[in-house]
Amino acid sequence: MITIVYAHPLEDSLTASVRRTIEDRCEKSGAEYRVIDLYKDGFDPVLNAQEREGFFTGGTTQDSLVERYQELLRKTDRLVFVFPLWWNEQPAIVKGFVERVCLPGFAYEYTQRGLAPLLTNVKQVDVFTSSNSPTMAVTKFSGNIIQKQFIKNIILPMTGLKSANWENIGLAGASEEKLSEHLEKIGEQF
């Protein structure tokens, strides 16, 4: 199953168009998919005191939404993130998703050799982002945080994968034609 973790508060955004493109292609191909819409679900990204106290002792939660998300991730073989870049990184709600949902004992465990992945059912990860800055500025001048931190240091260690697909569209100066081509390219992957 494909699980799309989506984060944008506006339905008329380019980010929403990316999500709709993926959903349309999944429906046309008959692929099973689910969308985790963090804003629509009213997801609270704040790690509360109870969750923090239990973080290193099995990472339990009492939040039924977090439990639902974890159940979806257990059934996922392709994990897709769709979000904008704000201040050159993922929005706080996506960071909160990782902190509250991808807990030790669920997504990974600590070993003598470091982290061991527990979401090994995930066989492919895609990250689709948009930014006001050109992609070159995001990767060369702003620290390339999505590739170096979000993917390499967070997502890959939980899945055991060696790589993930990341595609960004810089909106600065992007023509309607370029945006349409970008959506078509994403759609072809599904």
N, C-alpha and C positions, 0 to 999 in steps of 0.2 A: 504494500500500500504506500502511496505517496502522501506525505503529510506536509502541508504548506503552513509555515509559521509566518503570519502576515502582521505587519505593524504600520499602520498609517491612519490618522484620524479622519482624513478626507476621502470621500468616495470619488471625487472628480480629479484625483491626483494621478500622475504618471505611475506611481507605485501601485495604485488600485488597478490601473490598466494592465500592468504586468501580471498581477494576480488573476484578473479576469481572463487574460490571454492563456495563462497556464490552465485555469479551470476549463475554458472552452476546448482546449486541445485534449485535455484528459477525458472530457465527456465524449468528444468525437472519436477518440481512440478506444474508449471503453475502459480506460485505466481507473482503478479504484483510488480515490483520493479523499482527503479530509482537509479542511481549513481550520487552523487555529487563528482566529481573528482577535488579537489581543485587545484592541480598543473596543470592538463591538461586544466582546465578552465581559468587558469591565474588569480586566485582569489588573490586580494590584501588584505592582512590581516590588513593593517594599518587603524586604525580609524582616519579619517581626521577631520579637524577643524570644517567643517559644520556638520558632523555627531555628533561630540562631543558636539557642542553647542545645538543641538536638542535632545541629549540623554535623558534628564530627562523631556522633554516636549512632549512625544509621540513617540520618537525614530524613526523618519522618515529617509528615505534614498533616494538618487537620483540615486543610482547604480542599473542598470537593472539586473545585476547578483545577487545582494543581494535580489532584489524583486523576481527573479525566484526561488532562494533557499527558500525564505519565502513561496512562493506559494506551493512548494513541501512539505514543513514541515506542512502546513495546511492540506494536504491530507494524511499525514503519520499516520499509526497506529503502525508501528514497526520501530524504529529508530536504526540504526546500525552504529557504528563508527569503522573504521579500520585504524590504524595508528601505527607507531613505537614509542617507548619511546626514547626520546633524552634527555639526562641529567635527566633521571628518570621521565619525564613528557611528556605531549603531545607536538608535534611540534608547533612552533609559528603560523603556518598557521591555525591550529585547534583552538588555542586560539583566533586568529583573526576572525575565523568563528563565534565563540560564541559572541565575542564583537560586530561584525558588523551585524550579521544576527539575533541573539537572543536578540532583543532589548526590552526595557520596552515598553509596549503597544502592543507588538506582542507576545513575549514569556512569559511575566510575567507582573504583575503590583504591584506597591507599595500600601500597605494598612496599617492601624493602627496596624495590627498584624504581619506585615512583608510582605514578598513576597507572592503573590497569583499566582498560575500557570495559564497560558493561552494556553499552548500546551497540553491540557487535552485529545485531540484526540489521543495522543501517548499512547499506552497501554503496550508497551514493549520496553526496551532499552537494547541493547547489545553493549559491547565495547570489541573489539579484538585488542590486542597489541602484539608487539614483542619487545624484549630487548636484548642487548648484555649480560646483567647480568642475572643470574638465578632469577626466579620470587621471591624466598625467599629473595634475597638481595634487590629487589625492594620494597617488602612489609615490611621487618623487619628492614633494615638498611638505606633505602633511603626515608623514610617518607610516603610510600604508597600513593603518591600524586594522583594517578588515582582514587583510591577508596575514599580517604578522601576529596579530593578537587574537581576533575573533576566530579565525579559521585554524591557524597553526597551534595556538596555545589553549584554545577552549574546545572547539568542535571536534577536531581530529583526535585528541586524546580520549574523548568519550566514546568515539566510534571505532577506534583502532585503524581508521583509514589513513593512507599515506598522502592523499591529496583531496581537494574539493574544487569544484568549479565556481569561480567568482566572476561575475560580469557587472560592470557599472556603466551607467550612461550619465555623462556630464551634460547638464541642461544648458549651460552657458553657451549661447550661440547655436544650439542644436535646432535644425530645421524640422518642420513637420515630417518631411521625407525621411530624415535620419531617425526620428523617433519611431516612425512606422516600420522602418527596416529593423530597428532594435527589437521591437515587439515581435516581428515576424521571426527573427533569429531565435528569440527565446521560445516562441511557440513551436518551432521545428524540433526542439529538444524533447518535446512531449508527444 
